[in-house]
Amino acid sequence: MMSWRRWCARSVTVNGNSVRGCLRVAQSWDDGVVDDVRLTGLLRRYQATATFNLNPGLYQDHRSFGWRHGDREVWRLGRSELVDVYAGFEIANHSLTHPYLPDLSPEALDWEIRESRRLLQDWFQQPVRGFCYPFGGVSPTVKEAVRAAGHVYARVTDNQQSGFPPADPFEFGPFCRFDDPAFWTLYETAKAEQGMFCFWGHSYELIDEPLWADLEHKIAGISADPAADWVNLETLWPAAR
């Protein structure tokens, strides 16, 4: 695999001019709900990669009601459709049942992390190297349990908006949410300074057609940018290669 320094030193041609193609773009979506069917279809249309953070202990054989988001019902996907919905995308661990991990006993913490990873790897037949903390709940004990279970990075919910790689790969913060008003400003700043841009969200937050249209505009724009490449989050960490 090309090293980070060599990759950032490469150039692409735009209108006959050579420009540096140094922006890796990743996106991270949580919770594995029915709205992901439409989301993954949109991403495939523009050949965009993404990481989906799933809780295997919450799925039933068929679709099931999860919770309410405003005046909308949020439904979980059925176990039987997961492999097809997420085919071709990176799968990451979001714990078994989405508890607040710092509140758990050591035994329960270990079970939530290890059993979830085991199930996801069995279901999807791919390595699961990434983790996303439910509710953003993290502590030194939780971080060590995630690392010890075989993950190479873990995502928090606080946006960092600057600097990559982070000092601690088990406290990796995305740059912004998908609907951040400053999305394009942050994107251009990352392209000029950092070489990496990551955004995140939940597909159930796409509550109307204007939000879907705005997201499609962003995905299409990034895919059309010759200075940017979509990447899976796991590829950003040397230990995963």
VEXKE-420393 format. One record per residue (C-alpha): x, y, z; residue in three letters. Coordinates in steps of 0.1 Angstrom, whole numbers, padded with zeros to 4 digits. Layout:
% residues N
<r x="X" y="Y" z="Z" residuo="ALA"/>
...
END
This chain:
% residues 241
<r x="0000" y="0000" z="0000" residuo="MET"/>
<r x="0012" y="0035" z="-0008" residuo="MET"/>
<r x="0026" y="0054" z="0022" residuo="SER"/>
<r x="0008" y="0085" z="0035" residuo="TRP"/>
<r x="0037" y="0107" z="0024" residuo="ARG"/>
<r x="0039" y="0093" z="-0011" residuo="ARG"/>
<r x="0001" y="0094" z="-0015" residuo="TRP"/>
<r x="0000" y="0131" z="-0005" residuo="CYS"/>
<r x="0028" y="0138" z="-0029" residuo="ALA"/>
<r x="0010" y="0124" z="-0059" residuo="ARG"/>
<r x="-0006" y="0148" z="-0084" residuo="SER"/>
<r x="-0037" y="0147" z="-0107" residuo="VAL"/>
<r x="-0044" y="0167" z="-0138" residuo="THR"/>
<r x="-0073" y="0192" z="-0138" residuo="VAL"/>
<r x="-0079" y="0212" z="-0170" residuo="ASN"/>
<r x="-0044" y="0204" z="-0182" residuo="GLY"/>
<r x="-0028" y="0216" z="-0149" residuo="ASN"/>
<r x="-0012" y="0193" z="-0123" residuo="SER"/>
<r x="-0026" y="0197" z="-0088" residuo="VAL"/>
<r x="-0019" y="0177" z="-0057" residuo="ARG"/>
<r x="-0045" y="0151" z="-0049" residuo="GLY"/>
<r x="-0040" y="0149" z="-0011" residuo="CYS"/>
<r x="-0075" y="0147" z="0005" residuo="LEU"/>
<r x="-0087" y="0114" z="0018" residuo="ARG"/>
<r x="-0124" y="0116" z="0026" residuo="VAL"/>
<r x="-0143" y="0092" z="0050" residuo="ALA"/>
<r x="-0178" y="0091" z="0063" residuo="GLN"/>
<r x="-0191" y="0072" z="0093" residuo="SER"/>
<r x="-0228" y="0063" z="0099" residuo="TRP"/>
<r x="-0242" y="0049" z="0131" residuo="ASP"/>
<r x="-0269" y="0025" z="0143" residuo="ASP"/>
<r x="-0279" y="0004" z="0112" residuo="GLY"/>
<r x="-0315" y="0015" z="0106" residuo="VAL"/>
<r x="-0339" y="0011" z="0076" residuo="VAL"/>
<r x="-0330" y="0046" z="0062" residuo="ASP"/>
<r x="-0295" y="0031" z="0055" residuo="ASP"/>
<r x="-0311" y="0012" z="0025" residuo="VAL"/>
<r x="-0317" y="0045" z="0008" residuo="ARG"/>
<r x="-0283" y="0059" z="0020" residuo="LEU"/>
<r x="-0263" y="0029" z="0007" residuo="THR"/>
<r x="-0280" y="0032" z="-0026" residuo="GLY"/>
<r x="-0271" y="0068" z="-0029" residuo="LEU"/>
<r x="-0235" y="0061" z="-0020" residuo="LEU"/>
<r x="-0232" y="0033" z="-0045" residuo="ARG"/>
<r x="-0245" y="0057" z="-0072" residuo="ARG"/>
<r x="-0215" y="0079" z="-0067" residuo="TYR"/>
<r x="-0190" y="0051" z="-0058" residuo="GLN"/>
<r x="-0185" y="0066" z="-0024" residuo="ALA"/>
<r x="-0172" y="0044" z="0005" residuo="THR"/>
<r x="-0185" y="0046" z="0040" residuo="ALA"/>
<r x="-0182" y="0030" z="0074" residuo="THR"/>
<r x="-0213" y="0017" z="0091" residuo="PHE"/>
<r x="-0213" y="0012" z="0129" residuo="ASN"/>
<r x="-0236" y="-0016" z="0139" residuo="LEU"/>
<r x="-0251" y="-0032" z="0171" residuo="ASN"/>
<r x="-0256" y="-0069" z="0163" residuo="PRO"/>
<r x="-0274" y="-0076" z="0196" residuo="GLY"/>
<r x="-0303" y="-0054" z="0187" residuo="LEU"/>
<r x="-0314" y="-0070" z="0154" residuo="TYR"/>
<r x="-0343" y="-0094" z="0151" residuo="GLN"/>
<r x="-0350" y="-0117" z="0121" residuo="ASP"/>
<r x="-0372" y="-0090" z="0105" residuo="HIS"/>
<r x="-0374" y="-0053" z="0108" residuo="ARG"/>
<r x="-0383" y="-0040" z="0142" residuo="SER"/>
<r x="-0393" y="-0007" z="0158" residuo="PHE"/>
<r x="-0364" y="0011" z="0175" residuo="GLY"/>
<r x="-0374" y="0045" z="0188" residuo="TRP"/>
<r x="-0389" y="0078" z="0178" residuo="ARG"/>
<r x="-0369" y="0107" z="0163" residuo="HIS"/>
<r x="-0391" y="0137" z="0166" residuo="GLY"/>
<r x="-0424" y="0127" z="0150" residuo="ASP"/>
<r x="-0409" y="0099" z="0130" residuo="ARG"/>
<r x="-0405" y="0062" z="0139" residuo="GLU"/>
<r x="-0370" y="0048" z="0135" residuo="VAL"/>
<r x="-0369" y="0011" z="0125" residuo="TRP"/>
<r x="-0340" y="-0013" z="0127" residuo="ARG"/>
<r x="-0332" y="-0034" z="0097" residuo="LEU"/>
<r x="-0338" y="-0072" z="0099" residuo="GLY"/>
<r x="-0310" y="-0095" z="0105" residuo="ARG"/>
<r x="-0317" y="-0113" z="0072" residuo="SER"/>
<r x="-0311" y="-0082" z="0051" residuo="GLU"/>
<r x="-0279" y="-0068" z="0067" residuo="LEU"/>
<r x="-0254" y="-0084" z="0044" residuo="VAL"/>
<r x="-0271" y="-0072" z="0012" residuo="ASP"/>
<r x="-0277" y="-0037" z="0025" residuo="VAL"/>
<r x="-0241" y="-0032" z="0035" residuo="TYR"/>
<r x="-0224" y="-0052" z="0008" residuo="ALA"/>
<r x="-0191" y="-0035" z="-0002" residuo="GLY"/>
<r x="-0190" y="-0011" z="0028" residuo="PHE"/>
<r x="-0167" y="-0012" z="0059" residuo="GLU"/>
<r x="-0184" y="-0025" z="0090" residuo="ILE"/>
<r x="-0174" y="-0013" z="0124" residuo="ALA"/>
<r x="-0183" y="-0023" z="0159" residuo="ASN"/>
<r x="-0208" y="-0001" z="0178" residuo="HIS"/>
<r x="-0211" y="-0025" z="0208" residuo="SER"/>
<r x="-0236" y="-0053" z="0212" residuo="LEU"/>
<r x="-0266" y="-0034" z="0225" residuo="THR"/>
<r x="-0256" y="0003" z="0225" residuo="HIS"/>
<r x="-0252" y="0009" z="0263" residuo="PRO"/>
<r x="-0232" y="0037" z="0279" residuo="TYR"/>
<r x="-0200" y="0017" z="0282" residuo="LEU"/>
<r x="-0183" y="0036" z="0311" residuo="PRO"/>
<r x="-0212" y="0025" z="0334" residuo="ASP"/>
<r x="-0206" y="-0012" z="0328" residuo="LEU"/>
<r x="-0188" y="-0038" z="0350" residuo="SER"/>
<r x="-0156" y="-0051" z="0335" residuo="PRO"/>
<r x="-0173" y="-0084" z="0326" residuo="GLU"/>
<r x="-0202" y="-0067" z="0309" residuo="ALA"/>
<r x="-0179" y="-0042" z="0291" residuo="LEU"/>
<r x="-0158" y="-0071" z="0277" residuo="ASP"/>
<r x="-0189" y="-0090" z="0266" residuo="TRP"/>
<r x="-0204" y="-0059" z="0248" residuo="GLU"/>
<r x="-0173" y="-0053" z="0228" residuo="ILE"/>
<r x="-0159" y="-0088" z="0221" residuo="ARG"/>
<r x="-0192" y="-0105" z="0214" residuo="GLU"/>
<r x="-0203" y="-0077" z="0191" residuo="SER"/>
<r x="-0171" y="-0079" z="0171" residuo="ARG"/>
<r x="-0173" y="-0117" z="0169" residuo="ARG"/>
<r x="-0209" y="-0116" z="0156" residuo="LEU"/>
<r x="-0202" y="-0089" z="0130" residuo="LEU"/>
<r x="-0171" y="-0107" z="0117" residuo="GLN"/>
<r x="-0192" y="-0139" z="0114" residuo="ASP"/>
<r x="-0221" y="-0122" z="0097" residuo="TRP"/>
<r x="-0202" y="-0101" z="0072" residuo="PHE"/>
<r x="-0171" y="-0124" z="0068" residuo="GLN"/>
<r x="-0148" y="-0094" z="0070" residuo="GLN"/>
<r x="-0124" y="-0082" z="0096" residuo="PRO"/>
<r x="-0139" y="-0056" z="0120" residuo="VAL"/>
<r x="-0111" y="-0032" z="0130" residuo="ARG"/>
<r x="-0130" y="-0001" z="0139" residuo="GLY"/>
<r x="-0151" y="0009" z="0169" residuo="PHE"/>
<r x="-0176" y="0037" z="0176" residuo="CYS"/>
<r x="-0184" y="0045" z="0212" residuo="TYR"/>
<r x="-0222" y="0044" z="0219" residuo="PRO"/>
<r x="-0234" y="0079" z="0230" residuo="PHE"/>
<r x="-0197" y="0089" z="0227" residuo="GLY"/>
<r x="-0191" y="0073" z="0261" residuo="GLY"/>
<r x="-0154" y="0067" z="0266" residuo="VAL"/>
<r x="-0130" y="0063" z="0295" residuo="SER"/>
<r x="-0094" y="0049" z="0299" residuo="PRO"/>
<r x="-0109" y="0016" z="0309" residuo="THR"/>
<r x="-0133" y="0015" z="0279" residuo="VAL"/>
<r x="-0105" y="0025" z="0255" residuo="LYS"/>
<r x="-0082" y="-0003" z="0268" residuo="GLU"/>
<r x="-0111" y="-0029" z="0264" residuo="ALA"/>
<r x="-0117" y="-0017" z="0228" residuo="VAL"/>
<r x="-0080" y="-0020" z="0220" residuo="ARG"/>
<r x="-0076" y="-0054" z="0237" residuo="ALA"/>
<r x="-0105" y="-0068" z="0217" residuo="ALA"/>
<r x="-0086" y="-0063" z="0185" residuo="GLY"/>
<r x="-0096" y="-0029" z="0171" residuo="HIS"/>
<r x="-0071" y="-0004" z="0157" residuo="VAL"/>
<r x="-0091" y="0028" z="0161" residuo="TYR"/>
<r x="-0122" y="0041" z="0178" residuo="ALA"/>
<r x="-0144" y="0070" z="0169" residuo="ARG"/>
<r x="-0159" y="0095" z="0194" residuo="VAL"/>
<r x="-0188" y="0119" z="0187" residuo="THR"/>
<r x="-0170" y="0151" z="0195" residuo="ASP"/>
<r x="-0159" y="0169" z="0163" residuo="ASN"/>
<r x="-0122" y="0177" z="0162" residuo="GLN"/>
<r x="-0122" y="0199" z="0131" residuo="GLN"/>
<r x="-0084" y="0199" z="0129" residuo="SER"/>
<r x="-0054" y="0177" z="0129" residuo="GLY"/>
<r x="-0048" y="0142" z="0116" residuo="PHE"/>
<r x="-0037" y="0117" z="0127" residuo="PRO"/>
<r x="-0050" y="0122" z="0163" residuo="PRO"/>
<r x="-0027" y="0118" z="0192" residuo="ALA"/>
<r x="-0047" y="0087" z="0203" residuo="ASP"/>
<r x="-0063" y="0065" z="0176" residuo="PRO"/>
<r x="-0089" y="0054" z="0202" residuo="PHE"/>
<r x="-0102" y="0090" z="0205" residuo="GLU"/>
<r x="-0105" y="0098" z="0168" residuo="PHE"/>
<r x="-0130" y="0126" z="0163" residuo="GLY"/>
<r x="-0146" y="0133" z="0129" residuo="PRO"/>
<r x="-0144" y="0168" z="0116" residuo="PHE"/>
<r x="-0181" y="0175" z="0114" residuo="CYS"/>
<r x="-0216" y="0161" z="0110" residuo="ARG"/>
<r x="-0231" y="0156" z="0075" residuo="PHE"/>
<r x="-0254" y="0186" z="0080" residuo="ASP"/>
<r x="-0229" y="0211" z="0095" residuo="ASP"/>
<r x="-0235" y="0246" z="0080" residuo="PRO"/>
<r x="-0197" y="0249" z="0078" residuo="ALA"/>
<r x="-0193" y="0216" z="0059" residuo="PHE"/>
<r x="-0177" y="0229" z="0027" residuo="TRP"/>
<r x="-0155" y="0254" z="0046" residuo="THR"/>
<r x="-0142" y="0226" z="0068" residuo="LEU"/>
<r x="-0137" y="0204" z="0037" residuo="TYR"/>
<r x="-0117" y="0230" z="0019" residuo="GLU"/>
<r x="-0096" y="0237" z="0050" residuo="THR"/>
<r x="-0088" y="0200" z="0053" residuo="ALA"/>
<r x="-0079" y="0198" z="0016" residuo="LYS"/>
<r x="-0055" y="0227" z="0021" residuo="ALA"/>
<r x="-0039" y="0217" z="0054" residuo="GLU"/>
<r x="-0046" y="0183" z="0066" residuo="GLN"/>
<r x="-0050" y="0157" z="0039" residuo="GLY"/>
<r x="-0080" y="0140" z="0056" residuo="MET"/>
<r x="-0117" y="0149" z="0061" residuo="PHE"/>
<r x="-0143" y="0128" z="0080" residuo="CYS"/>
<r x="-0180" y="0135" z="0086" residuo="PHE"/>
<r x="-0206" y="0114" z="0104" residuo="TRP"/>
<r x="-0243" y="0111" z="0113" residuo="GLY"/>
<r x="-0273" y="0089" z="0114" residuo="HIS"/>
<r x="-0294" y="0083" z="0084" residuo="SER"/>
<r x="-0326" y="0086" z="0104" residuo="TYR"/>
<r x="-0317" y="0123" z="0108" residuo="GLU"/>
<r x="-0324" y="0128" z="0071" residuo="LEU"/>
<r x="-0360" y="0137" z="0078" residuo="ILE"/>
<r x="-0371" y="0153" z="0046" residuo="ASP"/>
<r x="-0363" y="0155" z="0009" residuo="GLU"/>
<r x="-0343" y="0188" z="0011" residuo="PRO"/>
<r x="-0319" y="0171" z="0035" residuo="LEU"/>
<r x="-0315" y="0141" z="0012" residuo="TRP"/>
<r x="-0309" y="0164" z="-0017" residuo="ALA"/>
<r x="-0283" y="0183" z="0003" residuo="ASP"/>
<r x="-0265" y="0151" z="0012" residuo="LEU"/>
<r x="-0265" y="0139" z="-0024" residuo="GLU"/>
<r x="-0251" y="0173" z="-0035" residuo="HIS"/>
<r x="-0222" y="0168" z="-0010" residuo="LYS"/>
<r x="-0215" y="0132" z="-0020" residuo="ILE"/>
<r x="-0216" y="0140" z="-0057" residuo="ALA"/>
<r x="-0194" y="0170" z="-0052" residuo="GLY"/>
<r x="-0167" y="0151" z="-0034" residuo="ILE"/>
<r x="-0169" y="0122" z="-0059" residuo="SER"/>
<r x="-0163" y="0147" z="-0087" residuo="ALA"/>
<r x="-0134" y="0165" z="-0070" residuo="ASP"/>
<r x="-0102" y="0152" z="-0087" residuo="PRO"/>
<r x="-0082" y="0162" z="-0056" residuo="ALA"/>
<r x="-0101" y="0139" z="-0033" residuo="ALA"/>
<r x="-0105" y="0101" z="-0028" residuo="ASP"/>
<r x="-0131" y="0082" z="-0008" residuo="TRP"/>
<r x="-0115" y="0059" z="0018" residuo="VAL"/>
<r x="-0125" y="0035" z="0045" residuo="ASN"/>
<r x="-0116" y="0046" z="0080" residuo="LEU"/>
<r x="-0097" y="0014" z="0087" residuo="GLU"/>
<r x="-0072" y="0022" z="0059" residuo="THR"/>
<r x="-0060" y="0053" z="0078" residuo="LEU"/>
<r x="-0044" y="0033" z="0106" residuo="TRP"/>
<r x="-0012" y="0015" z="0098" residuo="PRO"/>
<r x="-0019" y="-0014" z="0122" residuo="ALA"/>
<r x="-0049" y="-0023" z="0100" residuo="ALA"/>
<r x="-0029" y="-0028" z="0068" residuo="ARG"/>
END
